[in-house]
Amino acid sequence: MKILSMSAVLDSLSRFYASSIGKKILVALTGAALVLFVLGHMIGNLLVFAGPEAINEYGHMLQTALHGGGVWIARLGLLAAVAIHIIATIQLTRQNRAARNDAYGQHKAQVSSKASHTMIWSGLTLLAFIVYHLLHFTVRAGNGFNGAAYKTELHGETVHNVYKMVIDGFSWAPASLFYIIAMVLLYSHLSHGVSSLFQTLGLTTHRTAPVFKALGHAYATLILVGNCSIPVAIWLFGYGR
């Protein structure tokens, strides 16, 4: 009985994902999760401007949540959400293109195809950046960020010196340049994606479309300025050095 029930659930999920509506919902849900993550991540990173103690406390809290497992659950969840978002978007684009056969539909497909391709390629580039960013500041591969020089005392406890790591990491020009380029791509992705999110959820009307479009640009600008302020302040203006 349990096997049959599990089989029925898997069959239902498979049919749900195979439908365009199912893919749209997945794209919307993963997109919403990523939009919220980006904001939270930016706010946490901006603590670097509050000084060493503030961002080191924040980093230590993340590292020790759920005995160290919480941060990895979040990281793996982020990568899974990005992968699902990209795959579902690509498959949805192909389904929509195949469904349009008349002359009007072909013209509409060409217009939407340009936007879709931009979103797909910026999304893939951002996925590559996320992997690099995790290797750079999380796994700390190819650098000395795991060494004794990056330990500090915090309330009588030895913790990782996140402040020094961020300052040193963004003092390296290639890392700052790649970060800024990624944030520009993220701006492009978010400005279109946030407004599309409301459309996917069926909340967009002729009257609200301009409002959601402006909201998308405003949110994307906030993220761009907030995130880029860190490497610009460190790399170009020598903050923290």
C-alpha positions as CSV (number, residue, x, y, z in Angstrom):
1,M,0.0,0.0,0.0
2,K,2.8,2.4,0.9
3,I,4.7,1.5,-2.3
4,L,1.6,2.3,-4.3
5,S,1.1,5.5,-2.5
6,M,4.7,6.5,-3.1
7,S,4.4,5.6,-6.7
8,A,1.3,7.7,-7.1
9,V,3.0,10.7,-5.5
10,L,6.0,10.4,-7.7
11,D,3.8,10.0,-10.8
12,S,1.8,13.1,-9.8
13,L,5.1,15.1,-9.3
14,S,6.4,13.9,-12.6
15,R,3.2,15.0,-14.4
16,F,3.3,18.3,-12.5
17,Y,6.9,19.0,-13.6
18,A,6.2,17.9,-17.2
19,S,3.4,20.6,-17.5
20,S,4.3,24.2,-18.4
21,I,2.3,25.3,-15.4
22,G,4.4,23.1,-13.1
23,K,7.6,24.5,-14.5
24,K,6.3,28.1,-14.2
25,I,5.5,27.5,-10.5
26,L,8.9,26.0,-9.9
27,V,10.6,28.9,-11.7
28,A,8.6,31.4,-9.6
29,L,9.2,29.6,-6.3
30,T,12.9,29.1,-6.8
31,G,13.1,32.7,-8.1
32,A,11.4,34.1,-5.1
33,A,13.7,32.1,-2.8
34,L,16.8,33.4,-4.6
35,V,15.5,37.0,-4.5
36,L,15.1,36.8,-0.7
37,F,18.5,35.0,-0.3
38,V,20.3,37.7,-2.4
39,L,18.9,40.5,-0.1
40,G,19.8,38.6,3.1
41,H,23.2,37.8,1.8
42,M,23.9,41.4,0.9
43,I,22.7,42.7,4.3
44,G,25.1,40.2,6.0
45,N,28.0,41.2,3.8
46,L,27.5,44.9,4.4
47,L,28.4,44.3,8.1
48,V,32.0,44.6,6.9
49,F,31.4,48.4,7.1
50,A,30.4,48.0,10.8
51,G,33.8,46.8,11.6
52,P,35.6,43.5,12.4
53,E,33.6,42.5,15.4
54,A,30.2,42.8,13.7
55,I,31.0,40.7,10.6
56,N,33.1,38.2,12.6
57,E,30.1,37.6,15.0
58,Y,27.8,37.2,11.9
59,G,30.3,34.7,10.3
60,H,30.7,32.8,13.5
61,M,26.9,32.5,14.0
62,L,26.6,31.1,10.4
63,Q,29.4,28.7,10.9
64,T,28.1,27.3,14.2
65,A,24.3,27.1,13.3
66,L,23.1,23.5,13.7
67,H,26.6,22.5,14.8
68,G,28.0,23.7,11.5
69,G,25.5,21.9,9.3
70,G,23.1,24.9,8.9
71,V,25.4,26.9,6.6
72,W,26.0,23.8,4.4
73,I,22.3,23.1,4.2
74,A,21.8,26.7,3.0
75,R,24.7,26.5,0.5
76,L,23.5,23.2,-1.0
77,G,19.9,24.6,-1.0
78,L,21.1,27.7,-2.9
79,L,22.9,25.6,-5.5
80,A,19.9,23.3,-5.9
81,A,17.5,26.3,-6.3
82,V,19.8,27.9,-8.9
83,A,20.1,24.6,-10.8
84,I,16.3,23.9,-10.7
85,H,15.6,27.5,-11.7
86,I,17.9,27.4,-14.8
87,I,16.9,23.9,-15.9
88,A,13.2,24.7,-15.6
89,T,13.6,28.0,-17.4
90,I,15.4,26.4,-20.3
91,Q,12.8,23.6,-20.6
92,L,9.9,26.1,-20.3
93,T,11.4,28.3,-23.0
94,R,11.7,25.3,-25.3
95,Q,8.1,24.2,-24.6
96,N,6.8,27.7,-25.3
97,R,8.8,28.0,-28.5
98,A,7.5,24.6,-29.8
99,A,3.9,25.6,-28.9
100,R,3.9,28.7,-31.2
101,N,3.3,27.8,-34.8
102,D,1.3,30.7,-36.3
103,A,2.9,33.8,-37.8
104,Y,2.0,36.0,-34.8
105,G,3.3,33.3,-32.4
106,Q,6.6,33.1,-34.3
107,H,7.1,36.8,-34.0
108,K,6.3,36.7,-30.3
109,A,8.6,33.8,-29.8
110,Q,11.5,35.8,-31.4
111,V,10.9,38.7,-29.0
112,S,10.5,36.5,-25.9
113,S,13.4,34.3,-27.1
114,K,15.9,37.2,-26.9
115,A,14.8,37.9,-23.3
116,S,14.8,34.2,-22.4
117,H,18.3,33.7,-23.9
118,T,19.6,36.7,-22.0
119,M,18.2,35.4,-18.8
120,I,19.5,31.8,-19.4
121,W,23.1,32.9,-20.2
122,S,23.2,35.4,-17.3
123,G,21.8,32.7,-15.1
124,L,24.5,30.2,-16.2
125,T,27.2,32.9,-15.7
126,L,25.9,33.6,-12.2
127,L,25.9,29.9,-11.4
128,A,29.6,29.8,-12.4
129,F,30.2,32.8,-10.1
130,I,28.4,31.2,-7.2
131,V,30.6,28.1,-7.5
132,Y,33.7,30.3,-7.7
133,H,32.5,32.5,-4.8
134,L,32.0,29.4,-2.6
135,L,35.5,28.1,-3.5
136,H,37.0,31.5,-2.8
137,F,35.4,32.4,0.5
138,T,33.8,29.2,1.8
139,V,36.0,26.3,0.8
140,R,38.9,28.7,0.6
141,A,40.6,26.8,-2.1
142,G,43.8,28.1,-3.6
143,N,44.4,30.7,-0.9
144,G,45.6,30.9,2.7
145,F,42.2,31.9,4.2
146,N,42.2,28.8,6.4
147,G,45.6,29.6,7.9
148,A,46.5,30.9,11.3
149,A,46.7,34.4,10.0
150,Y,42.9,34.4,9.6
151,K,42.1,33.5,13.2
152,T,41.1,36.1,15.7
153,E,39.7,36.3,19.3
154,L,36.0,37.0,19.7
155,H,34.6,37.1,23.3
156,G,37.3,34.9,24.5
157,E,36.9,32.3,21.6
158,T,39.1,31.7,18.6
159,V,37.1,32.3,15.4
160,H,37.6,32.7,11.7
161,N,38.6,36.3,10.9
162,V,35.9,37.0,8.2
163,Y,36.7,40.7,8.2
164,K,40.4,40.2,7.2
165,M,39.4,37.5,4.7
166,V,36.9,39.9,2.9
167,I,39.4,42.8,2.9
168,D,42.3,40.6,1.6
169,G,40.0,38.8,-0.9
170,F,38.7,41.9,-2.5
171,S,42.1,43.6,-2.4
172,W,42.9,41.2,-5.3
173,A,41.8,42.9,-8.5
174,P,40.7,39.8,-10.5
175,A,38.3,38.8,-7.6
176,S,36.8,42.3,-7.4
177,L,36.4,42.6,-11.1
178,F,34.7,39.2,-11.4
179,Y,32.4,40.1,-8.5
180,I,31.4,43.4,-10.0
181,I,30.8,41.8,-13.5
182,A,28.6,39.2,-11.8
183,M,26.7,41.8,-9.9
184,V,26.0,43.7,-13.2
185,L,24.7,40.5,-14.7
186,L,22.7,39.9,-11.5
187,Y,21.2,43.4,-11.9
188,S,20.0,42.5,-15.4
189,H,18.7,39.2,-14.2
190,L,16.8,40.6,-11.2
191,S,15.4,43.7,-13.0
192,H,13.6,41.3,-15.5
193,G,13.1,38.4,-13.1
194,V,11.4,40.2,-10.3
195,S,8.7,41.7,-12.6
196,S,8.3,38.3,-14.3
197,L,7.8,36.7,-11.0
198,F,4.6,38.7,-10.4
199,Q,3.5,37.8,-14.0
200,T,4.1,34.1,-13.4
201,L,2.0,34.3,-10.2
202,G,-0.8,35.9,-12.2
203,L,-0.7,39.2,-10.4
204,T,0.3,41.3,-13.4
205,T,-2.4,43.4,-15.1
206,H,-2.2,46.2,-17.6
207,R,-2.3,48.7,-14.7
208,T,0.2,46.9,-12.4
209,A,2.7,45.9,-15.0
210,P,4.6,49.3,-15.0
211,V,4.6,49.2,-11.2
212,F,6.1,45.7,-11.0
213,K,8.6,46.6,-13.7
214,A,9.8,49.7,-11.7
215,L,9.9,47.5,-8.6
216,G,12.2,45.1,-10.4
217,H,14.6,47.8,-11.5
218,A,14.5,49.4,-8.0
219,Y,15.3,46.1,-6.2
220,A,18.0,45.2,-8.8
221,T,19.6,48.6,-8.3
222,L,19.6,48.2,-4.5
223,I,21.4,44.9,-4.8
224,L,23.8,46.2,-7.4
225,V,24.8,49.3,-5.3
226,G,24.9,47.4,-2.0
227,N,27.0,44.5,-3.2
228,C,29.4,46.5,-5.4
229,S,30.1,49.0,-2.6
230,I,32.1,46.3,-0.9
231,P,34.8,45.6,-3.6
232,V,34.8,49.2,-4.7
233,A,35.5,50.5,-1.2
234,I,38.2,47.9,-0.6
235,W,39.9,47.5,-4.0
236,L,39.6,51.1,-5.2
237,F,39.6,53.1,-2.0
238,G,41.6,50.9,0.3
239,Y,39.0,50.4,3.0
240,G,40.2,48.3,5.8
241,R,43.8,48.3,4.6
